[in-house]
Amino acid sequence: MTFTVSRRTPVSPGDDEAAFATVTEMFAMTQRSNHATAFACWVVTTSAMGVVLQWDTIRSLTGSAPGLVLLAALGPVAAALGYVVVLLTRAHTVTAGAQEDFHRFIAMTPPDEPEFAAPAFRRLRRLTAAARHRAILTRTALAWAYVAGAAFLTWSAAAVALASGHR
């Protein structure tokens, strides 16, 4: 197997190291964002399944005033879980656009073009900025997921306790 050295020249001395650091940082941010996304999605899915599995409990709460108050308390929890979904959707949208732009540039630009390095580095920086924005959004979604998950767990325990007292 023969390896060829790229003839692309860096924008200026030292830019190769900066680009490598940027790519390494982007991969680390992406990994953390993926973990945050997975856990936040798990919390939303588990809470939705909790509502489905507790449907009989929810129906039994409609017969009393405390049960109606408890059902009303489910609204903010559902809104918080919805906000988690919105944040995760925005995070995906931000990153997908930057990735598409970067991949399109790489695919359409010949590798031996003399002015390849500077635009590629700018697009890489734009992609890294999108990864940073995604990391912020997914961290925020994770924090909301923790709060919403704890609130749903508390609501669920209260609903079961109240429903078991009415039977």
N, C-alpha and C positions, 0 to 999 in steps of 0.2 A: 504494500500500500504506500503510495507516495502522497505526501502532503505538500500543498503549494502555499506559499506565503502570499497573502493578499497584497495587491499593489496599491490599495487605498491608502492615502496619506492622512495622518491625523490633522485636525484643524490647526493645531499649534502644539509645540512640545508640551507633554504632560497631559494632553487631553485623553490619551489612551487610558491612563490611570483613573482619571475622573470618570470616564465612561464606564470602566470596569466597576468602580465604586458605586456608580449610579445603578448599574444593572444588578449588582449584588444587593444593594439596598432595596431595589424594587422587588427582587425575589423574596427577600425576608418580609417585606410589607405584604406581599401577595399571600405568603404562607399564613401570616397572622390573620389577614382578612378572611382567608378561606376557613380557618378554624372558627373565627367569630361568626361567619355566615352560617356554618354548619350548626353551631350550637343555637344560634338565634332561630334558625329554621326549625330545629328540633323542638324548641320551646313553643313556637307558634303551632306546630303540628300536634304536639302533645296536648296543648290546651284545647285545640279544636276537637281532638278525639275525646278529651275529657267532657266537653259539652255534649257530644254525641252519646257517650256512654252514660251520662247522667241525665239524659232527657226525661226519664220517668221522675227523677228527683226534682227536676226543674218544673215539670207539670204539677207536681204535688205542692209546690211552693205557692202557686197562684191562688190558693184558697184562703190565705191568711194575710193580714197586714204586714207582719214581719217578713213573710215570704216575698211579698211584693217589693218591699224595701231592699231585700237581698237580691232580688232579680234586677232591680234598678242599679244596684251596685255592680252588676255584671257589665253594664254599658261602658264605664270607663276602662275596665279591664280589656274588653273587646277593642275599644278605641286604641289603647296602648299596643295591643298585639297588631292591629292594623297599621299603626305607625311604624312598627318594626318592619312589616312587609314593604311599606313605602320606602323606608330608608334603604333596605336591601335592593329594591328595584332601582332606585336612583344610583346606588353604588355600581350596580351592574351596567347601567346605561352609560355612566361616565367613563368607565374603563373600556367598554366595548367600542365606543367611538374612537378613542385614542389608539386602541389595538388595531382597529380596522385601518386607520390612517397610516400607522407605522408599517403594517404588513403590505398595504397597497404600494407605499413608497418603495419598500425593499423589492417587491415583485416587479415594479415597472421601471426601476432605474438600473441601467447596466452597471455591473460592478466595476468596470474599468473607466467609468466616467470621472473626469478629473475633479469635478465639483461634488463628489458624492459625500465626503466626510462631513462637511459643515451642515448640510440639510439633514443628514442622518442623525447627527448628534443633537440637533434641535428637536427632531421628532422623538428621539429617545428621551430627551428631557421632558417633553410634553407627555410622553407615556408615563414617565416616573411621577410627574405631577398628578396625573390621573390616578396612579396607584396610591399616592399619598391621600388624595381626596377620598378614594374608595376606603382606605384604611380608617380615615376619620369617620366616614359614614357607617362602616361596619362596627367600629368600636362603639359608636353612639347607639346603633341598633342592638348591640350586645347588652349595653347597660339597660336599655329599655326592656329587652327580653328578660333580664334578671328581675327587674321590678315587676313586670307584667306576670311573669311566671310565679313569683312569690305571691303576688296579689291573687292570681287564679287559684293557687294552692290554698290560700287562706279562705277565699270565697267558697271553694269546693268543700273544705272541711266544715265551714259554717252551714252550707246548704245541706250537707248530709246530716249534721247534727240537728238542724231545724226540722228537716223532713222526717227524721226518725222519731222526733218528739211529737209529730202530728199523726202518726200512724196508730 
